[in-house]
Amino acid sequence: MIRKYGKMLIAFSGGVDSSLLLAVAWEVLKDNVLAVTGVSPIHPKSEIEKAIRFAKSLGVSHRVLPSHEMDLADFLENNPERCYFCKKSLVLDLQKIAEANSIPHIADGSNLDDLKDYRPGFKAAKELGIVSPLVEAGLTKKDIRNLSKDMGLETWDQPSQPCLATRLPYGTPITEDVLLKVARAEEVLSSLGIPVSRVRHHGDLARIEVPAEVFQEIMKEEARRLILDKFREIGYLYIALDLGGYFQGSMNRAFA
């Protein structure tokens, strides 16, 4: 499927999906692949660094592109179509790079499971002609992790890491200060060895989502006290543990 495209620019986030896509595209197309990673306050710096390291490990051509969604009023208002405006802005920038390098196709790492969630960004990508080889191949997230493990990719068990704007309820304005608060709070949880966590921002309240099996660990006195102290330093007055636990797409319940 990838070979038929001949030459391809990959929107590379560094996540498990786009990493598999990039690794296979590099194996098939070699120097006819260009990876481009968007950089902005909506992405934790650690994720950008991972993407740079992974692309370098493959030897693939890789560019880091400052994206401009933080300049878009439609994005900053944080309405349910937020991801549409963000993705459209990024793709338009990617198209300029593709045209300058005579690359006819731009691909993203969307997978079959993504079609089950509320994904206005996917709509924008399709409108602008982005191809999704993992969807075309009928691959689910589980398939992608299994294939990545078989290929020896270090990303195979990497937790999903959507952009930081997904931590804010729709209608809450997106600002760099808020995104930084969320990023710092999630770093605290990561420092405790919690591999999957989300800090949902509700003004002065931080709502922590972690898998239910981690509840006992997070409520141990030493961990609980660290979270309280650090989160209050960051600027949260109230810290709550969501008893529903973590699940992907939880902020889209209204659209389920």
C-alpha positions as semicolon CSV with decimal commas, in nm:
position;residue;x (nm);y (nm);z (nm)
1;M;0,000;0,000;0,000
2;I;0,280;0,241;0,084
3;R;0,487;0,150;-0,220
4;K;0,209;0,268;-0,453
5;Y;0,244;0,624;-0,319
6;G;0,603;0,645;-0,441
7;K;0,697;0,954;-0,242
8;M;0,545;1,057;0,087
9;L;0,552;1,323;0,359
10;I;0,447;1,183;0,696
11;A;0,290;1,397;0,967
12;F;0,500;1,246;1,244
13;S;0,399;1,299;1,606
14;G;0,632;1,037;1,751
15;G;0,342;0,831;1,885
16;V;0,303;0,457;1,839
17;D;0,090;0,491;1,523
18;S;0,295;0,740;1,324
19;S;0,616;0,566;1,437
20;L;0,506;0,237;1,281
21;L;0,396;0,419;0,967
22;L;0,729;0,600;0,942
23;A;0,934;0,285;1,005
24;V;0,754;0,088;0,734
25;A;0,756;0,381;0,490
26;W;1,130;0,423;0,544
27;E;1,181;0,051;0,487
28;V;0,984;0,063;0,161
29;L;1,052;0,408;0,019
30;K;1,387;0,504;0,177
31;D;1,490;0,856;0,072
32;N;1,146;0,921;-0,075
33;V;1,011;0,974;0,279
34;L;1,015;1,301;0,471
35;A;0,892;1,314;0,832
36;V;0,762;1,645;0,968
37;T;0,677;1,709;1,333
38;G;0,465;2,004;1,439
39;V;0,588;2,191;1,747
40;S;0,379;2,421;1,965
41;P;0,269;2,468;2,329
42;I;-0,001;2,203;2,283
43;H;0,268;1,932;2,270
44;P;0,485;1,846;2,573
45;K;0,854;1,903;2,501
46;S;0,928;1,545;2,601
47;E;0,709;1,417;2,315
48;I;0,891;1,632;2,059
49;E;1,225;1,506;2,188
50;K;1,106;1,144;2,152
51;A;1,000;1,209;1,793
52;I;1,338;1,361;1,708
53;R;1,525;1,067;1,863
54;F;1,311;0,808;1,685
55;A;1,349;0,968;1,342
56;K;1,723;0,997;1,398
57;S;1,745;0,630;1,496
58;L;1,590;0,533;1,162
59;G;1,806;0,772;0,963
60;V;1,502;0,925;0,795
61;S;1,490;1,287;0,683
62;H;1,306;1,481;0,953
63;R;1,196;1,841;0,998
64;V;1,051;2,020;1,298
65;L;0,780;2,267;1,200
66;P;0,645;2,542;1,429
67;S;0,267;2,513;1,399
68;H;0,028;2,805;1,432
69;E;-0,292;2,684;1,598
70;M;-0,224;2,916;1,895
71;D;-0,277;3,207;1,652
72;L;-0,625;3,085;1,555
73;A;-0,924;3,235;1,738
74;D;-1,137;2,936;1,634
75;F;-0,893;2,703;1,808
76;L;-0,839;2,914;2,121
77;E;-1,214;2,939;2,180
78;N;-1,204;2,561;2,235
79;N;-1,536;2,467;2,083
80;P;-1,611;2,107;1,981
81;E;-1,463;2,173;1,635
82;R;-1,128;2,276;1,788
83;C;-0,935;1,985;1,636
84;Y;-1,073;2,061;1,290
85;F;-0,915;2,407;1,285
86;C;-0,590;2,281;1,436
87;K;-0,549;1,998;1,187
88;K;-0,646;2,215;0,891
89;S;-0,384;2,474;0,984
90;L;-0,114;2,209;1,021
91;V;-0,200;2,034;0,696
92;L;-0,188;2,361;0,501
93;D;0,166;2,415;0,632
94;L;0,258;2,055;0,545
95;Q;0,126;2,104;0,194
96;K;0,366;2,394;0,143
97;I;0,659;2,173;0,243
98;A;0,535;1,888;0,025
99;E;0,500;2,117;-0,277
100;A;0,846;2,266;-0,223
101;N;0,992;1,914;-0,221
102;S;0,778;1,774;-0,506
103;I;0,612;1,524;-0,272
104;P;0,266;1,428;-0,404
105;H;0,126;1,260;-0,092
106;I;0,091;1,350;0,277
107;A;0,008;1,072;0,521
108;D;-0,095;1,063;0,886
109;G;-0,101;0,790;1,149
110;S;-0,477;0,759;1,197
111;N;-0,586;0,403;1,271
112;L;-0,913;0,211;1,248
113;D;-1,002;0,272;1,615
114;D;-0,982;0,648;1,561
115;L;-1,292;0,627;1,341
116;K;-1,498;0,521;1,645
117;D;-1,427;0,841;1,841
118;Y;-1,527;1,201;1,779
119;R;-1,246;1,318;1,548
120;P;-1,309;1,649;1,370
121;G;-0,936;1,662;1,292
122;F;-0,974;1,348;1,081
123;K;-1,247;1,525;0,883
124;A;-1,014;1,817;0,808
125;A;-0,739;1,580;0,698
126;K;-0,969;1,399;0,456
127;E;-1,099;1,726;0,310
128;L;-0,741;1,828;0,232
129;G;-0,645;1,497;0,074
130;I;-0,439;1,341;0,353
131;V;-0,401;0,964;0,320
132;S;-0,416;0,727;0,617
133;P;-0,235;0,403;0,528
134;L;-0,302;0,242;0,868
135;V;-0,676;0,290;0,820
136;E;-0,645;0,168;0,462
137;A;-0,475;-0,147;0,591
138;G;-0,750;-0,201;0,849
139;L;-0,513;-0,180;1,146
140;T;-0,640;-0,123;1,500
141;K;-0,430;0,017;1,784
142;K;-0,375;-0,337;1,911
143;D;-0,255;-0,448;1,567
144;I;-0,018;-0,152;1,550
145;R;0,132;-0,229;1,891
146;N;0,178;-0,595;1,801
147;L;0,342;-0,512;1,466
148;S;0,564;-0,252;1,632
149;K;0,677;-0,508;1,889
150;D;0,750;-0,762;1,615
151;M;0,962;-0,500;1,437
152;G;1,151;-0,417;1,756
153;L;1,029;-0,058;1,770
154;E;1,077;0,102;2,111
155;T;0,743;0,277;2,074
156;W;0,536;-0,042;2,077
157;D;0,414;0,000;2,437
158;Q;0,431;0,379;2,450
159;P;0,115;0,530;2,605
160;S;-0,107;0,742;2,382
161;Q;-0,034;1,112;2,426
162;P;-0,287;1,341;2,257
163;C;-0,225;1,713;2,263
164;L;-0,259;1,906;2,588
165;A;-0,566;2,093;2,464
166;T;-0,763;1,771;2,513
167;R;-0,728;1,819;2,890
168;L;-0,957;2,122;2,882
169;P;-1,337;2,094;2,871
170;Y;-1,491;2,244;2,558
171;G;-1,561;2,612;2,614
172;T;-1,259;2,670;2,839
173;P;-1,029;2,912;2,653
174;I;-0,693;2,765;2,557
175;T;-0,392;2,963;2,678
176;E;-0,022;2,884;2,700
177;D;-0,034;2,929;3,079
178;V;-0,306;2,666;3,119
179;L;-0,129;2,422;2,887
180;L;0,191;2,464;3,088
181;K;0,006;2,398;3,415
182;V;-0,136;2,076;3,278
183;A;0,200;1,964;3,139
184;R;0,375;2,028;3,472
185;A;0,103;1,844;3,665
186;E;0,128;1,540;3,440
187;E;0,505;1,541;3,484
188;V;0,445;1,503;3,859
189;L;0,236;1,191;3,801
190;S;0,492;1,055;3,557
191;S;0,765;1,102;3,819
192;L;0,569;0,861;4,042
193;G;0,602;0,590;3,779
194;I;0,242;0,616;3,657
195;P;0,266;0,532;3,285
196;V;-0,081;0,651;3,181
197;S;-0,241;0,958;3,332
198;R;-0,438;1,268;3,242
199;V;-0,484;1,590;3,436
200;R;-0,815;1,745;3,332
201;H;-0,818;2,119;3,390
202;H;-1,132;2,266;3,549
203;G;-1,021;2,612;3,658
204;D;-0,883;2,586;4,012
205;L;-0,956;2,211;4,016
206;A;-0,733;1,941;3,868
207;R;-0,916;1,615;3,799
208;I;-0,673;1,325;3,783
209;E;-0,752;1,028;3,560
210;V;-0,544;0,713;3,605
211;P;-0,628;0,346;3,546
212;A;-0,831;0,198;3,834
213;E;-0,552;-0,048;3,919
214;V;-0,330;0,250;4,011
215;F;-0,572;0,396;4,265
216;Q;-0,411;0,226;4,564
217;E;-0,063;0,344;4,462
218;I;-0,168;0,703;4,410
219;M;-0,346;0,714;4,747
220;K;-0,047;0,599;4,949
221;E;0,040;0,878;5,190
222;E;0,377;0,967;5,038
223;A;0,240;0,983;4,683
224;R;-0,079;1,161;4,787
225;R;0,114;1,426;4,979
226;L;0,357;1,481;4,690
227;I;0,071;1,529;4,445
228;L;-0,107;1,774;4,675
229;D;0,205;1,979;4,738
230;K;0,326;1,989;4,378
231;F;-0,016;2,056;4,225
232;R;-0,073;2,345;4,465
233;E;0,268;2,487;4,371
234;I;0,159;2,467;4,008
235;G;-0,155;2,664;4,091
236;Y;-0,437;2,418;4,155
237;L;-0,640;2,479;4,473
238;Y;-0,836;2,155;4,455
239;I;-0,712;1,812;4,344
240;A;-0,955;1,528;4,274
241;L;-0,915;1,165;4,170
242;D;-1,175;1,062;3,911
243;L;-1,329;0,736;4,037
244;G;-1,424;0,649;3,680
245;G;-1,056;0,598;3,603
246;Y;-0,879;0,677;3,279
247;F;-1,017;0,595;2,938
248;Q;-0,931;0,741;2,601
249;G;-1,167;1,009;2,473
250;S;-1,329;1,075;2,810
251;M;-1,375;1,445;2,730
252;N;-1,591;1,347;2,432
253;R;-1,863;1,177;2,638
254;A;-2,114;1,437;2,523
255;F;-2,066;1,311;2,168
256;A;-2,082;0,939;2,246
